[in-house]
């Protein structure tokens, strides 16, 4: 559910939405890593100035912790 939201939201931010991949890995009980893979030119858009964009996405995702009890770590990578 969270990874679907991230994929939908991130695809609206970037210039090449077809290259976006969102992967979710369970690292521990109730702890997941969400990996966003994008083209090199879109990484700056995802991170934003001073990390404000990725910080905002993390804030939204942290709100889901109250609902499902899971914690998330986000990583942005290039293809």
Biotite code that builds the C-alpha atoms (Angstrom):
import biotite.structure as struc

atoms = struc.array([
    struc.Atom([0.000, 0.000, 0.000], chain_id="A", res_id=1, res_name="UNK", atom_name="CA", element="C"),
    struc.Atom([2.711, 2.491, 0.965], chain_id="A", res_id=2, res_name="UNK", atom_name="CA", element="C"),
    struc.Atom([4.873, 1.615, -2.022], chain_id="A", res_id=3, res_name="UNK", atom_name="CA", element="C"),
    struc.Atom([1.891, 2.109, -4.356], chain_id="A", res_id=4, res_name="UNK", atom_name="CA", element="C"),
    struc.Atom([1.325, 5.596, -2.963], chain_id="A", res_id=5, res_name="UNK", atom_name="CA", element="C"),
    struc.Atom([5.015, 6.470, -3.281], chain_id="A", res_id=6, res_name="UNK", atom_name="CA", element="C"),
    struc.Atom([5.131, 5.226, -6.879], chain_id="A", res_id=7, res_name="UNK", atom_name="CA", element="C"),
    struc.Atom([2.061, 7.260, -7.825], chain_id="A", res_id=8, res_name="UNK", atom_name="CA", element="C"),
    struc.Atom([3.298, 10.412, -6.078], chain_id="A", res_id=9, res_name="UNK", atom_name="CA", element="C"),
    struc.Atom([6.887, 10.197, -7.343], chain_id="A", res_id=10, res_name="UNK", atom_name="CA", element="C"),
    struc.Atom([5.793, 9.617, -10.955], chain_id="A", res_id=11, res_name="UNK", atom_name="CA", element="C"),
    struc.Atom([4.034, 12.988, -10.866], chain_id="A", res_id=12, res_name="UNK", atom_name="CA", element="C"),
    struc.Atom([7.254, 14.743, -9.773], chain_id="A", res_id=13, res_name="UNK", atom_name="CA", element="C"),
    struc.Atom([9.727, 13.442, -12.344], chain_id="A", res_id=14, res_name="UNK", atom_name="CA", element="C"),
    struc.Atom([10.201, 14.098, -16.050], chain_id="A", res_id=15, res_name="UNK", atom_name="CA", element="C"),
    struc.Atom([10.552, 10.388, -16.948], chain_id="A", res_id=16, res_name="UNK", atom_name="CA", element="C"),
    struc.Atom([7.838, 8.573, -14.941], chain_id="A", res_id=17, res_name="UNK", atom_name="CA", element="C"),
    struc.Atom([8.184, 5.369, -16.961], chain_id="A", res_id=18, res_name="UNK", atom_name="CA", element="C"),
    struc.Atom([11.661, 4.822, -15.466], chain_id="A", res_id=19, res_name="UNK", atom_name="CA", element="C"),
    struc.Atom([10.497, 4.924, -11.841], chain_id="A", res_id=20, res_name="UNK", atom_name="CA", element="C"),
    struc.Atom([10.667, 1.693, -9.855], chain_id="A", res_id=21, res_name="UNK", atom_name="CA", element="C"),
    struc.Atom([9.627, 1.346, -6.225], chain_id="A", res_id=22, res_name="UNK", atom_name="CA", element="C"),
    struc.Atom([10.772, -1.739, -4.327], chain_id="A", res_id=23, res_name="UNK", atom_name="CA", element="C"),
    struc.Atom([9.908, -2.731, -0.766], chain_id="A", res_id=24, res_name="UNK", atom_name="CA", element="C"),
    struc.Atom([12.069, -5.083, 1.330], chain_id="A", res_id=25, res_name="UNK", atom_name="CA", element="C"),
    struc.Atom([11.331, -6.330, 4.822], chain_id="A", res_id=26, res_name="UNK", atom_name="CA", element="C"),
    struc.Atom([14.455, -5.853, 6.933], chain_id="A", res_id=27, res_name="UNK", atom_name="CA", element="C"),
    struc.Atom([12.999, -6.804, 10.296], chain_id="A", res_id=28, res_name="UNK", atom_name="CA", element="C"),
    struc.Atom([9.620, -7.330, 11.893], chain_id="A", res_id=29, res_name="UNK", atom_name="CA", element="C"),
    struc.Atom([7.590, -4.178, 11.172], chain_id="A", res_id=30, res_name="UNK", atom_name="CA", element="C"),
    struc.Atom([10.609, -2.462, 9.542], chain_id="A", res_id=31, res_name="UNK", atom_name="CA", element="C"),
    struc.Atom([10.782, -2.012, 5.775], chain_id="A", res_id=32, res_name="UNK", atom_name="CA", element="C"),
    struc.Atom([13.144, -0.394, 3.299], chain_id="A", res_id=33, res_name="UNK", atom_name="CA", element="C"),
    struc.Atom([11.576, 1.378, 0.337], chain_id="A", res_id=34, res_name="UNK", atom_name="CA", element="C"),
    struc.Atom([13.935, 1.866, -2.584], chain_id="A", res_id=35, res_name="UNK", atom_name="CA", element="C"),
    struc.Atom([13.077, 4.407, -5.287], chain_id="A", res_id=36, res_name="UNK", atom_name="CA", element="C"),
    struc.Atom([15.005, 3.885, -8.522], chain_id="A", res_id=37, res_name="UNK", atom_name="CA", element="C"),
    struc.Atom([14.902, 6.690, -11.091], chain_id="A", res_id=38, res_name="UNK", atom_name="CA", element="C"),
    struc.Atom([16.909, 8.153, -13.936], chain_id="A", res_id=39, res_name="UNK", atom_name="CA", element="C"),
    struc.Atom([19.958, 10.213, -12.987], chain_id="A", res_id=40, res_name="UNK", atom_name="CA", element="C"),
    struc.Atom([18.379, 13.481, -14.114], chain_id="A", res_id=41, res_name="UNK", atom_name="CA", element="C"),
    struc.Atom([15.344, 12.984, -11.854], chain_id="A", res_id=42, res_name="UNK", atom_name="CA", element="C"),
    struc.Atom([17.190, 12.232, -8.608], chain_id="A", res_id=43, res_name="UNK", atom_name="CA", element="C"),
    struc.Atom([17.550, 15.950, -7.902], chain_id="A", res_id=44, res_name="UNK", atom_name="CA", element="C"),
    struc.Atom([13.814, 16.440, -8.291], chain_id="A", res_id=45, res_name="UNK", atom_name="CA", element="C"),
    struc.Atom([13.112, 13.605, -5.869], chain_id="A", res_id=46, res_name="UNK", atom_name="CA", element="C"),
    struc.Atom([15.518, 14.822, -3.216], chain_id="A", res_id=47, res_name="UNK", atom_name="CA", element="C"),
    struc.Atom([14.693, 18.506, -3.658], chain_id="A", res_id=48, res_name="UNK", atom_name="CA", element="C"),
    struc.Atom([16.512, 21.561, -2.413], chain_id="A", res_id=49, res_name="UNK", atom_name="CA", element="C"),
    struc.Atom([18.181, 20.763, 0.916], chain_id="A", res_id=50, res_name="UNK", atom_name="CA", element="C"),
    struc.Atom([16.325, 17.421, 0.941], chain_id="A", res_id=51, res_name="UNK", atom_name="CA", element="C"),
    struc.Atom([12.948, 19.068, 1.447], chain_id="A", res_id=52, res_name="UNK", atom_name="CA", element="C"),
    struc.Atom([11.053, 16.956, -1.112], chain_id="A", res_id=53, res_name="UNK", atom_name="CA", element="C"),
    struc.Atom([12.261, 13.581, 0.169], chain_id="A", res_id=54, res_name="UNK", atom_name="CA", element="C"),
    struc.Atom([11.728, 14.859, 3.705], chain_id="A", res_id=55, res_name="UNK", atom_name="CA", element="C"),
    struc.Atom([8.115, 15.684, 2.898], chain_id="A", res_id=56, res_name="UNK", atom_name="CA", element="C"),
    struc.Atom([7.571, 12.222, 1.421], chain_id="A", res_id=57, res_name="UNK", atom_name="CA", element="C"),
    struc.Atom([9.091, 10.650, 4.552], chain_id="A", res_id=58, res_name="UNK", atom_name="CA", element="C"),
    struc.Atom([6.786, 12.740, 6.741], chain_id="A", res_id=59, res_name="UNK", atom_name="CA", element="C"),
    struc.Atom([3.724, 11.519, 4.858], chain_id="A", res_id=60, res_name="UNK", atom_name="CA", element="C"),
    struc.Atom([4.897, 7.918, 5.098], chain_id="A", res_id=61, res_name="UNK", atom_name="CA", element="C"),
    struc.Atom([5.607, 8.237, 8.818], chain_id="A", res_id=62, res_name="UNK", atom_name="CA", element="C"),
    struc.Atom([1.932, 9.052, 9.265], chain_id="A", res_id=63, res_name="UNK", atom_name="CA", element="C"),
    struc.Atom([1.066, 5.561, 8.068], chain_id="A", res_id=64, res_name="UNK", atom_name="CA", element="C"),
    struc.Atom([3.004, 4.120, 11.017], chain_id="A", res_id=65, res_name="UNK", atom_name="CA", element="C"),
    struc.Atom([0.141, 5.094, 13.286], chain_id="A", res_id=66, res_name="UNK", atom_name="CA", element="C"),
    struc.Atom([-2.230, 3.053, 11.140], chain_id="A", res_id=67, res_name="UNK", atom_name="CA", element="C"),
    struc.Atom([-0.265, -0.104, 10.358], chain_id="A", res_id=68, res_name="UNK", atom_name="CA", element="C"),
    struc.Atom([2.532, -0.024, 12.959], chain_id="A", res_id=69, res_name="UNK", atom_name="CA", element="C"),
    struc.Atom([5.324, -0.401, 10.391], chain_id="A", res_id=70, res_name="UNK", atom_name="CA", element="C"),
    struc.Atom([8.462, 1.742, 10.160], chain_id="A", res_id=71, res_name="UNK", atom_name="CA", element="C"),
    struc.Atom([10.022, 2.660, 6.825], chain_id="A", res_id=72, res_name="UNK", atom_name="CA", element="C"),
    struc.Atom([13.422, 3.756, 5.550], chain_id="A", res_id=73, res_name="UNK", atom_name="CA", element="C"),
    struc.Atom([13.632, 5.332, 2.093], chain_id="A", res_id=74, res_name="UNK", atom_name="CA", element="C"),
    struc.Atom([16.547, 5.151, -0.330], chain_id="A", res_id=75, res_name="UNK", atom_name="CA", element="C"),
    struc.Atom([16.810, 6.932, -3.699], chain_id="A", res_id=76, res_name="UNK", atom_name="CA", element="C"),
    struc.Atom([19.028, 5.317, -6.358], chain_id="A", res_id=77, res_name="UNK", atom_name="CA", element="C"),
    struc.Atom([19.795, 5.890, -10.021], chain_id="A", res_id=78, res_name="UNK", atom_name="CA", element="C"),
    struc.Atom([19.482, 3.339, -12.809], chain_id="A", res_id=79, res_name="UNK", atom_name="CA", element="C"),
])
